[in-house]
């Protein structure tokens, strides 16, 4: 049975990560209001948001019996200095965060919720990675915030973009910091009695069509 993965996220970084791993997802933005979920535990918060995103997209799908459809919801938050940090409210907020974070460390948590539409089963978990921030200067912070990049991501930084130069190291899976852990996705697929190789695809020259490798 053909296997389809629907990514319930508007994040281009998550999509690119999957594509680089040989997986071509369909993308449907969940439209979930993240402010509706409140928790004082970062792991619980990101997993509940990932679950809500997957369920929101699930309700809009019309799967056929000839196709096995999976929905993947993800959400990331940064636990830093006793606070849970999602996307900054504005440039001033991003600047304040970097002034606090520089030279210190935080833990980036990414919740994953994978739903098998046909079999009505679900697997979910949280991946966590410690991030060490460089002791960046005020000028570097101002220049980085001015690019707009930190305003669009949890924790106000990236590892796969301009912000990567301002990290001194990580402890854990770098994909978690991007927003999707491939090793964890592999484990979740195994819980649903699937292999990540079932999702591998090959794009023909020019990208005109996709054929399954398996």
N, C-alpha and C positions, 0 to 999 in steps of 0.2 A: 504494500500500500504506500503511495507517495506520502512523504512526510513534509509538512509545512511548518515553519517557525514564524510566528508573528511577534515582533518586538514592540512591547507597549511603552515606547519611549521616543521622545523627539530628539534625544541626544545623538548627534552625528558621531561622537567618539565611540559610543557603544556599537553603533552600526559598523563603523570602520574596523573595530576590534573583531567583530564577528566575521566580516568579510575577509580580513587578513588571515583568519583561521579557517577559511574555506567554506564559510556558512553565509548564504545570501538570504537574509530575513526579509519578510514583508514588514512594513512599519505602519503602526496605527497609534496616534497620540491619544493617551488616555483622557486627558482633560481633567484629571483629578485635582481638586483643591487641596493642596498639601497642608494648608493651615487648619484643616478640620481635624487633624490627628495631633494629639498632644501626649507626650510621654517624657519622663525624666531619664529614660534609659535609651541610649543611642541605638542599641541593637534592636530593641522592640520597635522603636519609631521607624527605622528604615525598612524593617521587614513588614510592618503593617502598611506602610506606603507602597511598597512593592506589591503586596497582596491586593491592595485597592486598585492599583493601576492595571494589574493583570485581569482582575474581575471586571473592571469597567470596559476593557477592550473585549473581553469574552462575551459580554452582553450584546455586542454589536456584530458578532460574527454569525455567519450562516454556513457552517461547515457541511460538506457533502459526505455521504458514507463511503465514497471512493477515495477520500483523502483523510489522513490522520493529521490533525492540526494541534500544534502546541502554542501556548501563549506564554511569553516571558516578560514579567514585570520586574524592574530594578529601581532601587532608590539608594542614594548615598548621603551620608552625613558625616561631619567631622566632630569627634569628641576631643575637646581641647580645654584644658584648665578648668574642668568641671562643668563646661557648657557644651551644648549640642548646637553645632553650626551648620546650617544649610547654605543656600545662596545668600550673598550679601544683599542688604536692602538697597544700597546705592554705593556710589564711589567713595563717599566718606566712610561708610561702614567697612568697605573692603580695605581702605587705608588703615583704619584703626585695628582691624584684625591682623594685618601684616605687621604692624608696629608691635603687636603683642606676640605674634607667632615667631618672629625672626629669632634664630639661634635656639629655638626650642623644638619640642616634638608634640605630635598629636596622633590620634588613631582614626583612620578613615574606615568607616563601616559601610558596606554595601549589602543591602537586602536583596534576595533573589526569590521570586515566586514563579514556578513553572507549572502550568496547568495543561493537562492532556484533555482536550475538549471531548474527543470521542469516548474515551474510557472514564471520563468524569473523575480523574484522579489528580493529585497535586503533590509536588515536592517543593520544599522551601528551606532556605538556610541563609545565614549571614556570613560573609567573608570580612575579615578585619586585617588591616595592614598599618603598621606604625610608620609614620612619615617624619623625617627629620628636616627641619627648615634651616636654610642658610641664614647667616647674620647679615642680611641685605641692608643696604644704605637707604636713607630717606629718598634720595634721588631715584634709586632703583624701584622702590615701592611706587613712587609717583608715576614713573614711566610705565610700569606694569599696569597699574590701575587705569591709566589713560588709554591703554589699548582696548579696554572693555572686556578682556578675557576673564578676569576673576569675577566679574559680575554675573556670569552665566553658569557658574559651577559651584557645587557644594564645597565649602571650606575656603573659597576664594582663590583656588590654585588648580593648576593642571600638572600632570606629569608628562603628558604627551604633546605639550604645546609650549608656549613661551615660558610658562611657569616652571618647566622642568629644570631650567638653569638655576632656580632658586631653592632647589632641594639638594641636600647633601647625601641622602640615602634613604632607603626604606627597609623595613623588615616584614616580609610577606610577599604576596602576589601583586605585581605592579598593575595587573588588570583590575584589581579591586579599586585602585586609585583612579583608574580611567572610568570605572563605573560598572564593570562586569567581569567577574572572575571566571575564566575559561575552565580551570581545574574544578571549581565548584559546579559549574554548569555540567561538566562531564559526570560528576557524582549525582547530581539531581536527575539527569537523564537515566543513569543506571537504576535509580530508585523506581523509575517508570518502565524499567526493562527495555531501555533503549541505549544505543551507543552513540557517542558524539560523531562517530564516522558515518552514521546514518544521515547526518545533516550536511556532510561534505558535498559541495557542488563544484562544478567546473564551468567557468564562463568562457564561451567561445570567443575567438578573436573579434574585437570590436564590441564585445558585450551584448551581441544580439540575442543570445539564448543561453539557458543554463541547463546542464544535464547532470544527473546524479552520478557520482563516482562509484558508489557502492553497487 
